[in-house]
């Protein structure tokens, strides 16, 4: 199963969100992040605290409303 983390930095609500979704697009976890988190490197700590890690050799990819990366449970 391929899970993805989506760092949402643009949208209707202020601040940033970290959303973990499964391969069907269903939300597994959704975290509201501090307003200062706007880049993937800043979101890594929150990703780990939520029990997830980037997949081996995966890099964050730019999306229309933020960033996405494949993830696995820590």
Phi and psi in degrees as GROMACS dihedral restraints (atoms count N, CA, C in turn):
[ dihedral_restraints ]
;  ai    aj    ak    al  type     phi  dphi    fc
    3     4     5     6     1  -100.1    20    10
    4     5     6     7     1   115.3    20    10
    6     7     8     9     1  -101.9    20    10
    7     8     9    10     1   150.3    20    10
    9    10    11    12     1  -130.3    20    10
   10    11    12    13     1   144.0    20    10
   12    13    14    15     1  -101.7    20    10
   13    14    15    16     1   135.4    20    10
   15    16    17    18     1  -122.7    20    10
   16    17    18    19     1   112.0    20    10
   18    19    20    21     1   -89.3    20    10
   19    20    21    22     1   107.2    20    10
   21    22    23    24     1   -94.1    20    10
   22    23    24    25     1   115.7    20    10
   24    25    26    27     1  -115.5    20    10
   25    26    27    28     1    -5.8    20    10
   27    28    29    30     1  -132.7    20    10
   28    29    30    31     1   140.6    20    10
   30    31    32    33     1   161.0    20    10
   31    32    33    34     1  -165.4    20    10
   33    34    35    36     1   -72.7    20    10
   34    35    36    37     1   -36.8    20    10
   36    37    38    39     1   -91.9    20    10
   37    38    39    40     1   146.5    20    10
   39    40    41    42     1   -72.0    20    10
   40    41    42    43     1   156.3    20    10
   42    43    44    45     1    88.2    20    10
   43    44    45    46     1  -175.5    20    10
   45    46    47    48     1  -118.1    20    10
   46    47    48    49     1   155.6    20    10
   48    49    50    51     1  -131.0    20    10
   49    50    51    52     1   147.1    20    10
   51    52    53    54     1  -117.6    20    10
   52    53    54    55     1   116.2    20    10
   54    55    56    57     1  -117.7    20    10
   55    56    57    58     1   124.9    20    10
   57    58    59    60     1  -101.2    20    10
   58    59    60    61     1   127.1    20    10
   60    61    62    63     1  -125.2    20    10
   61    62    63    64     1   150.0    20    10
   63    64    65    66     1   -84.3    20    10
   64    65    66    67     1  -175.9    20    10
   66    67    68    69     1   -67.2    20    10
   67    68    69    70     1   -14.4    20    10
   69    70    71    72     1   -94.7    20    10
   70    71    72    73     1    -3.5    20    10
   72    73    74    75     1    90.0    20    10
   73    74    75    76     1     4.3    20    10
   75    76    77    78     1   -77.1    20    10
   76    77    78    79     1   137.1    20    10
   78    79    80    81     1   -71.3    20    10
   79    80    81    82     1   129.1    20    10
   81    82    83    84     1   -98.1    20    10
   82    83    84    85     1   -46.7    20    10
   84    85    86    87     1  -142.8    20    10
   85    86    87    88     1   141.9    20    10
   87    88    89    90     1  -136.6    20    10
   88    89    90    91     1   123.3    20    10
   90    91    92    93     1  -122.1    20    10
   91    92    93    94     1   132.6    20    10
   93    94    95    96     1   -84.5    20    10
   94    95    96    97     1   127.8    20    10
   96    97    98    99     1  -103.0    20    10
   97    98    99   100     1   160.1    20    10
   99   100   101   102     1   -58.2    20    10
  100   101   102   103     1   150.4    20    10
  102   103   104   105     1   -58.6    20    10
  103   104   105   106     1   -24.0    20    10
  105   106   107   108     1   -74.4    20    10
  106   107   108   109     1   -14.2    20    10
  108   109   110   111     1   -83.9    20    10
  109   110   111   112     1   108.8    20    10
  111   112   113   114     1  -131.1    20    10
  112   113   114   115     1    -6.1    20    10
  114   115   116   117     1  -128.0    20    10
  115   116   117   118     1   151.7    20    10
  117   118   119   120     1   -54.5    20    10
  118   119   120   121     1   -41.5    20    10
  120   121   122   123     1   -59.2    20    10
  121   122   123   124     1   -33.8    20    10
  123   124   125   126     1   -73.8    20    10
  124   125   126   127     1   -26.0    20    10
  126   127   128   129     1   -84.2    20    10
  127   128   129   130     1   -17.2    20    10
  129   130   131   132     1   -54.8    20    10
  130   131   132   133     1   -44.2    20    10
  132   133   134   135     1   -58.9    20    10
  133   134   135   136     1   -44.6    20    10
  135   136   137   138     1   -68.6    20    10
  136   137   138   139     1   -34.9    20    10
  138   139   140   141     1   -61.4    20    10
  139   140   141   142     1   -47.0    20    10
  141   142   143   144     1   -66.0    20    10
  142   143   144   145     1   -40.9    20    10
  144   145   146   147     1   -62.8    20    10
  145   146   147   148     1   -28.5    20    10
  147   148   149   150     1   -84.1    20    10
  148   149   150   151     1    -2.2    20    10
  150   151   152   153     1    92.9    20    10
  151   152   153   154     1    23.2    20    10
  153   154   155   156     1  -128.0    20    10
  154   155   156   157     1   155.0    20    10
  156   157   158   159     1  -137.0    20    10
  157   158   159   160     1   152.9    20    10
  159   160   161   162     1   -61.0    20    10
  160   161   162   163     1   144.1    20    10
  162   163   164   165     1   -62.6    20    10
  163   164   165   166     1   154.3    20    10
  165   166   167   168     1   -51.9    20    10
  166   167   168   169     1   129.0    20    10
  168   169   170   171     1    60.0    20    10
  169   170   171   172     1    12.3    20    10
  171   172   173   174     1   -79.4    20    10
  172   173   174   175     1   142.2    20    10
  174   175   176   177     1  -119.2    20    10
  175   176   177   178     1   150.1    20    10
  177   178   179   180     1   -64.8    20    10
  178   179   180   181     1   139.2    20    10
  180   181   182   183     1  -118.6    20    10
  181   182   183   184     1   137.6    20    10
  183   184   185   186     1   -67.3    20    10
  184   185   186   187     1   137.1    20    10
  186   187   188   189     1  -122.9    20    10
  187   188   189   190     1   169.2    20    10
  189   190   191   192     1   -57.0    20    10
  190   191   192   193     1   -35.6    20    10
  192   193   194   195     1  -116.1    20    10
  193   194   195   196     1    16.7    20    10
  195   196   197   198     1   156.6    20    10
  196   197   198   199     1  -125.6    20    10
  198   199   200   201     1  -142.8    20    10
  199   200   201   202     1   152.2    20    10
  201   202   203   204     1  -135.1    20    10
  202   203   204   205     1   153.1    20    10
  204   205   206   207     1  -156.6    20    10
  205   206   207   208     1   142.9    20    10
  207   208   209   210     1   -67.9    20    10
  208   209   210   211     1   141.2    20    10
  210   211   212   213     1  -133.9    20    10
  211   212   213   214     1   160.2    20    10
  213   214   215   216     1  -132.3    20    10
  214   215   216   217     1   154.0    20    10
  216   217   218   219     1   -60.9    20    10
  217   218   219   220     1   142.7    20    10
